[in-house]
Amino acid sequence: MSPDSLTAAKYAVTFDRDELAQFEEAELRFTAVVGEAIERGDATVLVSWTNEAELETAPGAFEVRRTSSSRQSIDASTARGDGTYELVWSWAVTPLMAGEQSLTVTIVPTVRDGEGREVDMRTANEPVVVDVEVHPVQRAVDEVAAEAAHVAAVVPEHMQVDRDYEVSVEVPLHGHGDDIAVELDLVAAPGSAAVTIRRQNAASAAQAGGGGPVAFAMGGARTMTVADAMSDVARARWTVTPEEAGPVLLAFTATVRGEAGTYSVETGVETQASARASGAPASFWDRLKEPVDYLGVFVGFAVAVLGLWGAVAKIRSNRRKGGGDGEAAA
């Protein structure tokens, strides 16, 4: 073929493994055979003497690393001995998302017009659809995160200001404790009455839950995670102290993490719980003072009434005396 001509070539897309697995690298090879007879139904692509190849994927679906030159020419291709030639492009692809994914190889043949100017001959092929198996660590993270989204935290229904209450949450691990870690956070949600939140000691929480080892513990004033291998749960406990009366709104966040080779897998879910805090009850001295305060009010009222009664009686007495003096004078 001449350097500036186009011809149809059969092509095939292959991988170096039967199944693509999430977070596991595989080699993708795009092979175009020039000069082979084409039959009905064969997948073909237009090529020239020199060709460029590009590989496109959906954002976030694959990590791609080129393992061959992007530019392939007939004079540097592999002769097959039957008068045909192979142009081969390859990439190392690592699926990052499970399920049905697609990659698109685009071959751009180089063609020049009569004046030597390069003509844009971009030829887009149909996407190569592949099925990617979910990685075991991703599956474990998804299962535990789904469980965490439906976990109900243990929160007292009623609270009193300035009293301490234990709040706890447990997330089942479903046997994935060796593959993942769970970080549990507790904070006051927007609109909540003011509260103080203190985490309880991780080791003591593990002992209280059955003596399992502390497999994962995060620092921070409000964060604690305990993975209990014996009971197959991640649990955390906090002490919550209402500072004012009103609704206590608590937000629990479970962050599930795992390592799949060199890749980190993470999913976070949030649930909420609520309680109501009432004012602190009166102290013993306040209750003791209440009868005295009431008695004082009563005595004051009685004195005022007696004083008023005395004043009225004096006025009446003066009037009677005045009336008697008038009669005597007559």
C-alpha positions as CSV (number, residue, x, y, z in Angstrom):
1,M,0.0,0.0,0.0
2,S,1.2,3.6,-0.6
3,P,2.1,5.8,2.3
4,D,-1.0,8.0,1.6
5,S,-3.6,5.4,1.0
6,L,-6.2,3.9,3.4
7,T,-7.1,0.3,3.7
8,A,-9.4,-1.7,5.9
9,A,-7.7,-4.0,8.4
10,K,-9.2,-6.7,10.6
11,Y,-8.8,-6.1,14.3
12,A,-9.2,-7.8,17.6
13,V,-9.1,-6.7,21.2
14,T,-7.7,-9.2,23.7
15,F,-6.7,-9.3,27.4
16,D,-4.0,-11.4,29.0
17,R,-6.5,-12.9,31.5
18,D,-9.9,-14.5,31.1
19,E,-11.6,-12.2,33.7
20,L,-11.0,-8.6,34.7
21,A,-11.0,-8.0,38.4
22,Q,-11.3,-4.7,40.2
23,F,-7.9,-3.2,41.2
24,E,-5.9,-5.9,39.4
25,E,-3.8,-4.9,36.4
26,A,-4.4,-6.5,33.0
27,E,-2.9,-6.0,29.6
28,L,-5.1,-4.9,26.7
29,R,-3.9,-5.5,23.2
30,F,-5.4,-4.0,20.0
31,T,-4.2,-5.9,17.0
32,A,-4.8,-4.8,13.4
33,V,-4.0,-7.3,10.6
34,V,-3.2,-5.6,7.3
35,G,-3.6,-7.5,4.1
36,E,-5.8,-10.3,5.3
37,A,-8.9,-11.2,3.4
38,I,-12.0,-9.6,5.0
39,E,-15.2,-11.5,5.4
40,R,-18.7,-10.4,6.2
41,G,-19.1,-9.7,9.9
42,D,-15.4,-9.1,10.5
43,A,-14.5,-6.1,12.7
44,T,-12.4,-3.7,10.6
45,V,-10.7,-0.4,11.0
46,L,-9.1,2.0,8.5
47,V,-5.4,2.2,8.6
48,S,-2.6,3.9,6.7
49,W,1.1,3.4,6.4
50,T,1.5,5.2,9.8
51,N,-1.1,5.3,12.5
52,E,-1.7,6.6,16.0
53,A,-3.8,4.9,18.6
54,E,-5.6,6.3,21.7
55,L,-7.5,4.6,24.5
56,E,-10.3,6.3,26.2
57,T,-12.3,5.2,29.3
58,A,-15.1,6.6,31.4
59,P,-13.9,8.9,34.2
60,G,-12.8,6.9,37.2
61,A,-13.4,3.6,35.6
62,F,-9.9,2.5,34.8
63,E,-6.3,3.5,35.5
64,V,-4.4,3.3,32.1
65,R,-0.7,3.0,31.4
66,R,0.6,2.8,27.9
67,T,3.0,-0.2,27.3
68,S,3.7,0.3,23.6
69,S,4.4,3.2,21.3
70,S,1.3,5.1,20.3
71,R,2.6,5.4,16.7
72,Q,2.8,2.2,14.6
73,S,3.8,2.0,11.0
74,I,3.7,-0.8,8.4
75,D,7.5,-0.7,7.9
76,A,8.0,-1.4,11.6
77,S,5.2,-3.9,11.9
78,T,5.4,-7.7,12.4
79,A,5.3,-9.7,9.2
80,R,3.2,-12.9,9.5
81,G,4.8,-14.8,6.6
82,D,1.7,-14.9,4.5
83,G,1.9,-11.4,3.1
84,T,0.0,-9.9,6.0
85,Y,1.3,-7.5,8.8
86,E,0.3,-6.9,12.4
87,L,0.1,-3.6,14.0
88,V,-0.1,-4.0,17.8
89,W,-0.9,-1.4,20.5
90,S,-1.0,-2.3,24.2
91,W,-1.9,-0.7,27.5
92,A,-1.9,-1.8,31.1
93,V,-5.4,-1.2,32.5
94,T,-6.5,-1.5,36.1
95,P,-10.3,-1.5,36.6
96,L,-11.3,0.7,39.4
97,M,-15.1,0.1,39.2
98,A,-16.9,-3.2,39.1
99,G,-19.7,-4.1,36.7
100,E,-20.0,-3.5,33.0
101,Q,-17.4,-1.1,31.8
102,S,-16.2,0.1,28.4
103,L,-12.9,1.1,26.8
104,T,-12.7,2.8,23.4
105,V,-9.7,2.4,21.1
106,T,-9.4,5.1,18.4
107,I,-7.0,4.5,15.5
108,V,-5.9,7.7,13.6
109,P,-4.3,6.9,10.3
110,T,-1.8,9.5,8.9
111,V,-2.8,10.7,5.4
112,R,-1.5,13.6,3.5
113,D,-3.1,15.5,0.6
114,G,-1.4,16.3,-2.7
115,E,0.3,19.3,-1.1
116,G,1.8,17.3,1.7
117,R,-0.7,18.5,4.4
118,E,-1.9,16.0,6.9
119,V,-5.6,15.2,6.7
120,D,-7.6,14.5,9.8
121,M,-8.6,10.9,9.5
122,R,-9.7,10.2,13.1
123,T,-11.6,6.9,13.0
124,A,-13.6,6.0,16.1
125,N,-14.4,2.4,16.8
126,E,-17.3,1.0,18.8
127,P,-16.5,0.8,22.5
128,V,-15.0,-2.4,23.8
129,V,-17.4,-3.5,26.5
130,V,-15.9,-5.7,29.3
131,D,-17.3,-7.0,32.6
132,V,-15.2,-6.3,35.6
133,E,-15.5,-8.6,38.7
134,V,-15.8,-6.8,42.0
135,H,-12.8,-7.1,44.2
136,P,-13.3,-9.1,47.5
137,V,-12.2,-6.0,49.6
138,Q,-14.6,-3.8,47.7
139,R,-17.4,-6.3,48.3
140,A,-16.5,-6.4,52.0
141,V,-16.5,-2.6,52.3
142,D,-19.9,-2.4,50.5
143,E,-21.5,-5.1,52.6
144,V,-20.4,-3.5,55.9
145,A,-21.3,0.0,54.8
146,A,-24.8,-1.2,53.8
147,E,-25.2,-2.7,57.2
148,A,-23.9,0.5,58.9
149,A,-26.6,2.5,57.1
150,H,-29.3,0.6,58.9
151,V,-27.8,0.3,62.4
152,A,-29.7,2.0,65.2
153,A,-27.5,3.6,67.8
154,V,-28.4,3.1,71.5
155,V,-29.4,6.5,72.8
156,P,-31.5,7.3,75.9
157,E,-34.9,8.7,75.0
158,H,-34.9,11.3,77.7
159,M,-31.9,13.2,79.2
160,Q,-31.4,15.8,81.9
161,V,-29.0,18.7,81.7
162,D,-25.6,18.2,83.3
163,R,-26.0,14.4,83.6
164,D,-23.8,11.9,81.8
165,Y,-25.4,9.3,79.5
166,E,-23.8,6.4,77.6
167,V,-24.4,6.3,73.8
168,S,-23.2,3.4,71.8
169,V,-23.3,1.9,68.3
170,E,-22.3,-1.5,66.9
171,V,-21.8,-2.4,63.3
172,P,-21.7,-6.1,62.2
173,L,-18.6,-7.0,60.2
174,H,-20.0,-10.2,58.6
175,G,-16.6,-12.0,58.8
176,H,-14.7,-9.1,57.1
177,G,-12.8,-8.0,60.2
178,D,-9.5,-9.1,58.6
179,D,-10.0,-7.2,55.4
180,I,-11.5,-3.9,56.5
181,A,-11.4,-1.2,59.3
182,V,-14.4,0.8,60.5
183,E,-14.1,4.3,62.0
184,L,-17.1,5.5,64.0
185,D,-17.6,9.2,64.7
186,L,-20.2,10.9,66.8
187,V,-21.0,14.6,66.7
188,A,-23.9,16.9,67.5
189,A,-26.0,17.4,64.4
190,P,-27.1,20.9,63.3
191,G,-30.0,22.2,65.4
192,S,-29.1,20.2,68.5
193,A,-29.0,21.6,72.0
194,A,-25.5,22.0,73.2
195,V,-23.9,18.8,74.4
196,T,-20.4,17.6,75.5
197,I,-19.3,14.4,73.8
198,R,-16.4,12.3,75.2
199,R,-15.3,9.0,73.9
200,Q,-14.8,6.0,76.2
201,N,-11.6,4.1,76.3
202,A,-11.2,1.7,73.4
203,A,-9.7,-1.1,75.3
204,S,-12.3,-1.0,78.1
205,A,-15.0,-1.0,75.4
206,A,-13.5,-4.1,73.9
207,Q,-13.5,-5.9,77.2
208,A,-17.0,-4.9,77.9
209,G,-18.1,-6.3,74.6
210,G,-16.6,-9.7,75.2
211,G,-12.8,-9.3,75.4
212,G,-12.0,-9.2,71.7
213,P,-8.8,-7.5,70.6
214,V,-8.7,-3.9,69.5
215,A,-8.1,-4.3,65.8
216,F,-8.4,-0.7,64.7
217,A,-8.5,2.5,66.8
218,M,-8.6,6.1,65.6
219,G,-7.4,9.1,67.6
220,G,-9.3,12.3,68.1
221,A,-11.6,13.7,70.8
222,R,-14.8,12.2,69.3
223,T,-13.7,9.2,67.3
224,M,-13.2,5.6,68.4
225,T,-13.4,2.3,66.6
226,V,-13.1,-1.1,68.0
227,A,-13.2,-4.2,65.9
228,D,-14.1,-7.2,68.1
229,A,-12.9,-10.4,66.5
230,M,-14.8,-12.6,68.8
231,S,-18.2,-11.0,68.3
232,D,-17.5,-9.9,64.7
233,V,-18.6,-6.3,65.3
234,A,-17.1,-2.8,65.2
235,R,-18.3,-0.9,68.3
236,A,-17.9,2.5,69.9
237,R,-19.2,4.1,73.1
238,W,-19.3,7.8,74.1
239,T,-20.4,9.8,77.1
240,V,-22.9,12.5,76.2
241,T,-23.7,15.3,78.6
242,P,-26.5,17.8,77.7
243,E,-25.6,21.4,78.5
244,E,-29.0,22.9,77.9
245,A,-32.6,21.7,77.6
246,G,-34.0,21.0,74.2
247,P,-33.7,18.4,71.4
248,V,-30.4,16.4,71.4
249,L,-29.6,15.5,67.8
250,L,-26.7,13.1,67.2
251,A,-25.0,12.2,63.9
252,F,-23.1,8.9,63.6
253,T,-20.7,8.4,60.7
254,A,-19.3,5.0,59.8
255,T,-16.3,5.2,57.5
256,V,-15.4,1.7,56.1
257,R,-11.9,1.3,54.7
258,G,-10.0,-1.5,53.0
259,E,-6.8,-2.0,51.1
260,A,-6.9,-3.8,47.7
261,G,-3.3,-4.1,46.7
262,T,-2.0,-0.6,46.3
263,Y,-5.5,0.9,46.2
264,S,-7.5,2.3,49.1
265,V,-11.2,1.6,49.1
266,E,-13.4,3.8,51.3
267,T,-17.1,4.4,51.9
268,G,-18.8,6.6,54.5
269,V,-22.4,6.4,55.7
270,E,-24.3,8.6,58.2
271,T,-27.2,7.9,60.5
272,Q,-28.9,10.1,63.1
273,A,-30.5,9.6,66.5
274,S,-32.3,12.0,68.8
275,A,-33.3,12.5,72.4
276,R,-34.8,15.3,74.5
277,A,-33.0,17.0,77.3
278,S,-34.9,18.6,80.2
279,G,-33.7,21.1,82.7
280,A,-31.9,19.9,85.8
281,P,-34.2,18.9,88.7
282,A,-34.3,21.2,91.8
283,S,-31.6,20.4,94.4
284,F,-32.3,19.2,98.0
285,W,-31.8,22.7,99.3
286,D,-33.9,24.3,96.6
287,R,-36.7,21.9,97.5
288,L,-36.2,22.6,101.2
289,K,-36.4,26.3,100.6
290,E,-39.7,26.0,98.6
291,P,-42.0,25.8,101.7
292,V,-40.1,28.6,103.4
293,D,-40.5,30.7,100.3
294,Y,-44.2,30.0,100.1
295,L,-44.6,30.6,103.8
296,G,-42.9,34.0,103.5
297,V,-45.2,35.0,100.7
298,F,-48.2,33.9,102.7
299,V,-47.1,35.8,105.8
300,G,-46.5,38.9,103.8
301,F,-49.9,38.6,102.2
302,A,-51.5,38.0,105.7
303,V,-49.7,41.0,107.2
304,A,-50.9,43.2,104.3
305,V,-54.5,42.0,104.7
306,L,-54.3,42.6,108.5
307,G,-52.9,46.0,107.9
308,L,-55.6,46.9,105.5
309,W,-58.3,45.5,107.8
310,G,-56.9,47.6,110.7
311,A,-56.9,50.7,108.5
312,V,-60.5,50.1,107.5
313,A,-61.5,49.4,111.2
314,K,-59.9,52.7,112.3
315,I,-61.7,54.6,109.6
316,R,-65.0,53.1,110.7
317,S,-64.3,53.8,114.4
318,N,-63.5,57.5,113.6
319,R,-66.7,57.8,111.7
320,R,-68.7,56.4,114.6
321,K,-67.0,58.8,117.0
322,G,-67.7,61.7,114.7
323,G,-71.3,60.8,114.5
324,G,-71.7,60.4,118.2
325,D,-70.2,63.9,118.9
326,G,-72.7,65.5,116.4
327,E,-75.7,63.9,118.2
328,A,-74.4,65.1,121.6
329,A,-74.1,68.7,120.4
330,A,-77.6,68.7,119.1
